[in-house]
Amino acid sequence: MIGGAYGVTCCGAAKLFAAPGMKAPTLSQALPVRWQPDRAPKATPWPVPSLASAMARGFAGRCPACGTTRLFCGYLRVVDACGACGAPLGELRADDAPPYFTIAIVGHIIILGMLMLEKAASPPLWVHAAIWLPLTTILSLTLLRPIKGATVGLMLKLGMFKSDTDG
């Protein structure tokens, strides 16, 4: 027999069969064991609220975990840790998500307004620029901080903390 317990079928594919005196492997022996992550919820020393509550607290600029202290120590800088519950808020890196969400929201509002104004009055371009450029700036700067807070609340609920290998 060629190759021990392996034979070749007529189409050239290898076929496993038991030679005399050998037992055929069972299905659990033939398949590799698949790794499964530990899905048990980890206990944290700070409270973990519901998703809606964490995002609403973050949107309001308060700690997403307890809702008692402030979330920001500047315009967009997140505090290192909550003074009341000790949640490590500084380890939640929102990065580019809040500006992306802000651009998407403000863009939809501004484009809708521009199209409605153009359809209703068809003003000259300088009127569009005088209305929409300042409104875009004001809306972007107004919404960026609450959207970042809501994103930090989402990340706290999902446990998306900065890993040890991150800079």
VMD Tcl script that draws the C-alpha trace (Angstrom):
set ca {
  {0.00 0.00 0.00}
  {1.39 3.41 -0.95}
  {1.74 5.97 1.88}
  {0.73 3.76 4.81}
  {-2.96 4.11 5.61}
  {-3.58 6.50 2.73}
  {-4.66 5.27 -0.62}
  {-5.35 7.09 -3.87}
  {-8.80 7.02 -5.37}
  {-9.53 7.01 -9.07}
  {-9.83 10.84 -9.21}
  {-6.46 11.33 -7.48}
  {-7.79 12.53 -4.11}
  {-6.30 11.00 -0.97}
  {-8.69 8.79 0.91}
  {-8.21 7.64 4.50}
  {-9.03 4.05 5.22}
  {-8.01 1.61 7.85}
  {-5.35 -0.91 7.00}
  {-5.70 -4.35 8.51}
  {-5.15 -4.07 12.27}
  {-5.65 -0.24 12.36}
  {-8.69 1.52 13.77}
  {-10.25 4.33 11.79}
  {-10.01 7.67 13.65}
  {-13.16 9.10 15.15}
  {-14.46 12.50 14.07}
  {-13.27 14.19 17.29}
  {-9.75 12.81 16.74}
  {-9.63 13.88 13.11}
  {-10.76 17.50 13.59}
  {-8.54 20.07 15.30}
  {-9.74 21.71 18.50}
  {-10.95 25.25 17.85}
  {-9.95 27.96 20.33}
  {-12.83 29.84 21.95}
  {-12.36 33.14 23.81}
  {-13.48 33.56 27.39}
  {-16.89 35.19 27.06}
  {-17.60 35.49 30.78}
  {-18.19 39.13 31.80}
  {-15.29 40.57 33.73}
  {-16.03 42.30 37.03}
  {-14.87 45.92 37.15}
  {-14.29 48.10 40.22}
  {-16.44 50.85 38.66}
  {-20.14 50.62 37.77}
  {-20.98 49.57 34.21}
  {-24.32 51.12 33.16}
  {-26.52 50.20 30.23}
  {-25.43 51.25 26.75}
  {-28.03 54.02 26.44}
  {-27.22 55.36 29.90}
  {-23.45 55.37 29.28}
  {-23.83 57.16 25.95}
  {-26.32 59.70 27.35}
  {-24.02 60.50 30.28}
  {-21.08 60.90 27.92}
  {-23.15 63.10 25.61}
  {-23.91 65.32 28.61}
  {-20.18 65.58 29.44}
  {-20.32 63.48 32.62}
  {-18.55 60.26 33.55}
  {-20.24 57.47 31.56}
  {-19.83 55.01 34.45}
  {-21.30 56.95 37.39}
  {-22.59 60.21 35.89}
  {-21.42 62.37 38.80}
  {-18.11 63.98 37.71}
  {-17.01 65.70 34.52}
  {-15.70 63.77 31.55}
  {-13.50 66.47 30.00}
  {-10.68 68.55 31.49}
  {-10.52 70.81 28.42}
  {-12.45 71.18 25.19}
  {-11.80 67.59 24.04}
  {-9.27 66.16 26.52}
  {-10.73 63.30 28.55}
  {-9.82 63.13 32.26}
  {-7.42 60.34 33.23}
  {-9.80 58.76 35.74}
  {-13.17 59.56 37.27}
  {-12.78 61.22 40.67}
  {-15.90 59.51 42.05}
  {-15.88 55.93 40.75}
  {-12.28 55.54 39.53}
  {-13.17 54.48 35.96}
  {-10.02 54.80 33.78}
  {-11.55 57.19 31.24}
  {-8.14 58.29 29.93}
  {-7.56 54.77 28.57}
  {-10.55 55.05 26.22}
  {-9.18 56.30 22.90}
  {-11.94 57.66 20.69}
  {-9.40 58.81 18.03}
  {-11.10 59.57 14.67}
  {-14.63 58.34 15.36}
  {-16.10 61.57 16.87}
  {-14.94 63.84 13.99}
  {-16.23 61.30 11.49}
  {-19.67 61.14 13.17}
  {-19.73 64.94 13.47}
  {-18.93 65.44 9.78}
  {-21.64 62.96 8.80}
  {-24.30 64.64 10.97}
  {-23.38 68.24 10.13}
  {-23.04 67.39 6.45}
  {-26.56 65.98 6.31}
  {-28.00 69.04 8.07}
  {-26.13 71.59 5.93}
  {-26.76 69.87 2.59}
  {-30.48 69.54 3.36}
  {-30.67 73.24 4.27}
  {-28.72 74.28 1.19}
  {-30.95 72.27 -1.13}
  {-34.12 73.60 0.51}
  {-32.91 77.23 0.26}
  {-31.83 76.77 -3.35}
  {-35.18 75.21 -4.27}
  {-37.20 77.93 -2.48}
  {-35.30 81.16 -3.29}
  {-32.29 80.40 -5.52}
  {-30.07 83.08 -3.90}
  {-26.64 84.08 -5.25}
  {-23.59 82.08 -4.15}
  {-22.36 84.74 -1.70}
  {-25.61 84.33 0.28}
  {-25.04 80.58 0.48}
  {-21.47 81.19 1.66}
  {-22.58 83.79 4.21}
  {-25.16 81.40 5.69}
  {-23.67 77.92 5.43}
  {-19.97 78.43 6.18}
  {-20.51 79.98 9.65}
  {-23.34 77.53 10.38}
  {-21.11 74.58 9.44}
  {-18.36 75.84 11.76}
  {-20.74 76.50 14.66}
  {-22.51 73.15 14.33}
  {-19.22 71.23 14.05}
  {-17.68 72.87 17.12}
  {-20.92 72.51 19.10}
  {-21.50 68.82 18.30}
  {-17.92 67.53 18.46}
  {-17.64 67.47 22.26}
  {-21.01 65.74 22.98}
  {-20.38 63.21 20.22}
  {-16.92 62.45 21.66}
  {-18.53 61.98 25.09}
  {-21.10 59.57 23.68}
  {-18.32 57.67 21.88}
  {-16.34 57.39 25.14}
  {-19.51 56.08 26.84}
  {-19.92 53.47 24.10}
  {-16.30 52.43 24.42}
  {-16.58 52.15 28.22}
  {-19.64 49.90 27.89}
  {-17.89 47.71 25.31}
  {-14.64 47.57 27.34}
  {-12.51 49.06 24.54}
  {-9.58 50.23 26.69}
  {-6.12 51.06 25.39}
  {-3.96 47.94 25.39}
  {-0.49 47.75 26.95}
  {1.16 47.70 23.53}
  {-0.46 50.97 22.40}
  {1.57 54.16 22.72}
}
mol new
graphics top color blue
foreach p $ca { graphics top sphere $p radius 0.5 }
foreach p [lrange $ca 0 end-1] q [lrange $ca 1 end] { graphics top cylinder $p $q radius 0.2 }
display resetview
